[in-house]
Amino acid sequence: MGSGYEKPKSKEIKMIPKHTAIIMDGNGRWAEQKGMPRVFGHQNGVSAVKKIVEEANKHKIEYLTLFTFSVENWDRPSDEVDTLMKLLVQTLKDEFEDIFNNNIKLNAIGDLNSLPEKVKTELNSIIENTKKNTGMILTLALSYGGKQEIFKAVKEISEKVKNDIISLDNFDDSVINDHLYTRNLPDVDLLIRTSGEQRISNFLLWQIAYAELYFTDVYWPDFSEQDFTKAIVEYQNRERRFGKTSKQL
């Protein structure tokens, strides 16, 4: 008899979430438990990103969105923020070839103008060079906040209503969708959060209205391909009713 987790066979992978989003939490605590500085956790977190992007691509997930840097993260110690920005630039440079060769299209959402110039330059370069790719769309949420995104959308819509560009007679949720950072992305089907915390942390507040939420105690640097597949299998075993009863489905 074997023990431990067995990866589900491919035939068991049936209802794949079209859009999966991940709150990659626990880098700092993972490092501190090992007696190492927090940056060590972020560096190992990058390795986990690479593995999970590859695994998501294998599962034919169409959209993968990663909470990479929140608007609140700017309040962290300046040396940690500087290190994170340098790590982001280096990772984008190192991973461009793999992203391109795997037909992945890179996207970014958030207050991108607040990012350092080096980050914006590298980010825009990869976005431009992968825009014709037709595979999975990998979105990095950078300097992102869900409340800030909704506030920005409401402000823009209000201005357009005031100037008779948008009519209240034709106003519905599609108008709000069209003014969000995620206007070109479908709503989230599965939201994964690592590290044992069970909260949303201002991530994709509008877009996760009907998402299935999956929480795991595993810290992000240890989050493996098997852990990712477990989350998908859990998603498959849930009944998504969207307000209806089971008999109506």
VOFIMAR-632001 format. One record per residue (C-alpha): residue number from 1; x, y, z. Coordinates in Angstrom, 2 decimals. Layout:
<nodes>
NODE	num	X	Y	Z
NODE	NUM	X	Y	Z
...
</nodes>
This chain:
<nodes>
NODE	num	X	Y	Z
NODE	1	0.00	0.00	0.00
NODE	2	1.26	3.44	-0.88
NODE	3	0.84	6.50	1.22
NODE	4	0.63	10.22	0.58
NODE	5	-0.94	12.13	-2.22
NODE	6	-1.34	10.53	-5.65
NODE	7	-1.63	12.85	-8.62
NODE	8	-4.98	12.37	-10.36
NODE	9	-4.84	10.71	-13.76
NODE	10	-5.39	12.94	-16.75
NODE	11	-8.83	11.45	-17.44
NODE	12	-9.95	12.74	-14.03
NODE	13	-9.18	16.30	-15.09
NODE	14	-12.56	17.21	-16.52
NODE	15	-14.05	20.62	-15.67
NODE	16	-11.02	22.89	-15.90
NODE	17	-11.44	26.42	-14.48
NODE	18	-11.17	28.78	-17.42
NODE	19	-9.73	31.56	-15.25
NODE	20	-7.65	30.70	-12.17
NODE	21	-6.27	33.40	-9.89
NODE	22	-3.71	32.90	-7.13
NODE	23	-2.81	34.90	-4.03
NODE	24	0.80	33.76	-3.64
NODE	25	1.18	34.16	0.12
NODE	26	3.76	33.01	2.66
NODE	27	7.17	33.81	1.16
NODE	28	8.34	35.83	4.15
NODE	29	7.09	33.41	6.80
NODE	30	8.58	30.48	4.88
NODE	31	12.00	32.17	4.97
NODE	32	11.71	33.21	8.63
NODE	33	10.93	29.63	9.64
NODE	34	14.23	28.67	8.05
NODE	35	16.11	31.45	9.80
NODE	36	16.65	33.28	6.53
NODE	37	15.85	36.86	5.44
NODE	38	12.48	37.50	3.76
NODE	39	14.14	38.06	0.38
NODE	40	15.18	34.40	0.42
NODE	41	11.49	33.52	0.50
NODE	42	10.71	35.81	-2.43
NODE	43	13.55	34.28	-4.46
NODE	44	12.19	30.79	-3.86
NODE	45	8.70	32.05	-4.56
NODE	46	9.86	32.83	-8.10
NODE	47	10.73	29.15	-8.57
NODE	48	7.21	28.22	-7.51
NODE	49	5.76	30.70	-10.03
NODE	50	7.67	29.03	-12.85
NODE	51	6.45	25.55	-11.85
NODE	52	2.82	26.58	-11.48
NODE	53	2.74	28.55	-14.74
NODE	54	4.03	25.46	-16.54
NODE	55	1.51	23.22	-14.74
NODE	56	-1.40	25.55	-15.51
NODE	57	-0.38	25.54	-19.15
NODE	58	-0.35	21.72	-19.14
NODE	59	-3.89	21.70	-17.71
NODE	60	-5.02	23.93	-20.59
NODE	61	-6.10	26.74	-18.27
NODE	62	-6.84	29.70	-20.52
NODE	63	-6.25	32.51	-18.02
NODE	64	-3.92	32.54	-15.01
NODE	65	-3.73	35.67	-12.86
NODE	66	-1.09	36.04	-10.16
NODE	67	-1.28	38.57	-7.31
NODE	68	2.34	39.66	-7.68
NODE	69	2.50	43.00	-5.83
NODE	70	-0.39	44.76	-4.12
NODE	71	-0.89	48.50	-3.78
NODE	72	-0.53	47.95	-0.01
NODE	73	2.88	46.32	-0.51
NODE	74	4.39	49.76	-1.15
NODE	75	4.12	50.26	2.63
NODE	76	6.63	47.49	3.32
NODE	77	10.23	48.40	4.31
NODE	78	11.88	50.22	1.40
NODE	79	14.75	47.72	1.14
NODE	80	12.25	44.85	0.73
NODE	81	10.29	46.78	-1.92
NODE	82	13.51	47.60	-3.81
NODE	83	14.53	43.95	-3.72
NODE	84	11.12	42.83	-4.97
NODE	85	11.27	45.26	-7.90
NODE	86	14.80	44.12	-8.85
NODE	87	13.70	40.50	-8.55
NODE	88	10.72	41.21	-10.79
NODE	89	12.91	42.76	-13.49
NODE	90	15.40	39.89	-13.37
NODE	91	12.64	37.27	-13.47
NODE	92	11.01	38.88	-16.49
NODE	93	14.37	38.85	-18.30
NODE	94	15.14	35.27	-17.32
NODE	95	11.73	33.84	-18.16
NODE	96	10.96	35.66	-21.41
NODE	97	12.24	32.85	-23.63
NODE	98	10.18	30.18	-21.84
NODE	99	7.08	32.38	-21.86
NODE	100	7.46	33.02	-25.58
NODE	101	8.29	29.42	-26.54
NODE	102	5.29	28.09	-24.60
NODE	103	2.98	30.39	-26.57
NODE	104	2.00	32.26	-23.40
NODE	105	0.71	35.81	-23.72
NODE	106	1.79	38.14	-20.91
NODE	107	-0.60	40.71	-19.51
NODE	108	-0.45	43.10	-16.53
NODE	109	-3.10	44.88	-14.46
NODE	110	-2.93	47.51	-11.75
NODE	111	-1.57	51.02	-11.34
NODE	112	1.30	50.28	-13.70
NODE	113	2.38	53.92	-13.89
NODE	114	3.50	53.71	-10.26
NODE	115	6.07	51.01	-11.07
NODE	116	9.78	51.88	-11.46
NODE	117	10.85	52.68	-15.02
NODE	118	13.01	49.55	-15.31
NODE	119	10.05	47.36	-14.39
NODE	120	7.74	49.12	-16.85
NODE	121	10.31	48.85	-19.64
NODE	122	10.88	45.13	-19.16
NODE	123	7.19	44.43	-18.66
NODE	124	6.10	46.36	-21.75
NODE	125	8.78	44.67	-23.83
NODE	126	7.51	41.16	-23.00
NODE	127	3.86	42.18	-23.37
NODE	128	4.65	43.56	-26.82
NODE	129	6.71	40.53	-27.87
NODE	130	4.08	38.00	-26.76
NODE	131	0.96	39.83	-27.95
NODE	132	0.57	37.51	-30.95
NODE	133	0.86	34.35	-28.84
NODE	134	-2.37	32.35	-28.76
NODE	135	-1.93	30.19	-25.66
NODE	136	-2.59	30.84	-21.98
NODE	137	-2.89	34.47	-20.92
NODE	138	-0.67	35.04	-17.88
NODE	139	-1.67	38.20	-16.02
NODE	140	0.52	39.78	-13.35
NODE	141	-1.36	41.98	-10.88
NODE	142	1.16	44.71	-10.02
NODE	143	0.56	47.66	-7.72
NODE	144	-2.97	46.30	-7.75
NODE	145	-5.87	46.87	-5.36
NODE	146	-9.46	45.76	-5.93
NODE	147	-11.06	48.71	-4.12
NODE	148	-8.82	51.13	-5.99
NODE	149	-9.76	49.47	-9.29
NODE	150	-13.49	49.85	-8.59
NODE	151	-13.04	53.45	-7.41
NODE	152	-11.16	54.29	-10.60
NODE	153	-13.90	52.70	-12.71
NODE	154	-16.69	54.57	-10.88
NODE	155	-14.84	57.86	-11.29
NODE	156	-14.34	57.33	-15.04
NODE	157	-17.96	56.26	-15.53
NODE	158	-19.24	59.26	-13.56
NODE	159	-17.30	61.61	-15.81
NODE	160	-18.73	59.94	-18.91
NODE	161	-22.30	60.11	-17.55
NODE	162	-21.76	63.78	-16.72
NODE	163	-20.58	64.44	-20.28
NODE	164	-23.39	62.37	-21.86
NODE	165	-20.97	59.76	-23.17
NODE	166	-22.74	57.04	-21.17
NODE	167	-26.50	57.01	-20.69
NODE	168	-28.00	55.76	-17.43
NODE	169	-30.79	54.21	-19.51
NODE	170	-28.31	51.69	-20.90
NODE	171	-26.31	51.20	-17.71
NODE	172	-25.63	47.64	-16.57
NODE	173	-22.74	45.63	-15.12
NODE	174	-21.07	45.40	-18.54
NODE	175	-20.37	49.14	-18.30
NODE	176	-18.45	48.57	-15.07
NODE	177	-16.62	45.59	-16.55
NODE	178	-15.48	47.73	-19.46
NODE	179	-13.82	50.19	-17.09
NODE	180	-11.90	47.68	-14.96
NODE	181	-8.25	46.70	-15.43
NODE	182	-9.56	43.22	-16.29
NODE	183	-11.87	44.38	-19.09
NODE	184	-10.37	41.80	-21.45
NODE	185	-10.49	38.92	-18.97
NODE	186	-13.41	36.67	-17.97
NODE	187	-14.54	36.47	-14.34
NODE	188	-12.50	34.24	-12.06
NODE	189	-13.62	30.61	-11.71
NODE	190	-11.13	29.46	-9.08
NODE	191	-9.24	31.57	-6.54
NODE	192	-6.36	29.88	-4.70
NODE	193	-4.64	31.31	-1.63
NODE	194	-1.60	29.72	-0.05
NODE	195	-0.11	29.99	3.48
NODE	196	-3.23	29.23	5.57
NODE	197	-4.69	32.73	5.53
NODE	198	-8.38	32.80	4.60
NODE	199	-9.10	36.26	3.27
NODE	200	-9.26	38.01	-0.10
NODE	201	-6.85	40.88	0.68
NODE	202	-8.35	43.37	-1.79
NODE	203	-7.77	41.09	-4.80
NODE	204	-10.18	41.04	-7.77
NODE	205	-13.17	41.97	-5.59
NODE	206	-15.57	42.43	-8.51
NODE	207	-14.27	39.51	-10.57
NODE	208	-14.52	36.78	-7.89
NODE	209	-18.24	37.26	-7.22
NODE	210	-19.00	33.64	-8.18
NODE	211	-15.52	32.13	-7.90
NODE	212	-14.79	28.98	-5.95
NODE	213	-12.32	29.75	-3.15
NODE	214	-9.56	27.30	-2.24
NODE	215	-7.31	27.81	0.78
NODE	216	-4.25	25.73	1.60
NODE	217	-1.80	25.83	4.51
NODE	218	1.15	25.35	2.16
NODE	219	3.44	28.37	1.91
NODE	220	3.90	29.64	-1.64
NODE	221	7.57	28.53	-2.08
NODE	222	6.49	24.95	-1.26
NODE	223	3.35	25.04	-3.43
NODE	224	3.94	22.23	-5.93
NODE	225	2.41	20.96	-9.14
NODE	226	0.59	18.33	-7.05
NODE	227	-0.81	21.02	-4.76
NODE	228	-2.07	22.91	-7.81
NODE	229	-3.72	19.79	-9.22
NODE	230	-5.37	19.14	-5.85
NODE	231	-6.94	22.59	-6.04
NODE	232	-8.30	21.86	-9.52
NODE	233	-9.72	18.50	-8.43
NODE	234	-11.38	20.21	-5.45
NODE	235	-12.89	22.73	-7.89
NODE	236	-14.21	19.89	-10.04
NODE	237	-15.93	18.32	-7.05
NODE	238	-17.88	21.47	-6.21
NODE	239	-21.30	22.34	-7.55
NODE	240	-21.39	25.83	-9.02
NODE	241	-25.01	26.97	-8.78
NODE	242	-24.79	30.75	-9.42
NODE	243	-27.82	31.33	-7.18
NODE	244	-29.87	28.43	-8.56
NODE	245	-30.83	25.19	-6.82
NODE	246	-29.16	21.88	-7.61
NODE	247	-32.29	20.68	-9.41
NODE	248	-32.20	23.68	-11.75
NODE	249	-28.75	22.87	-13.05
</nodes>
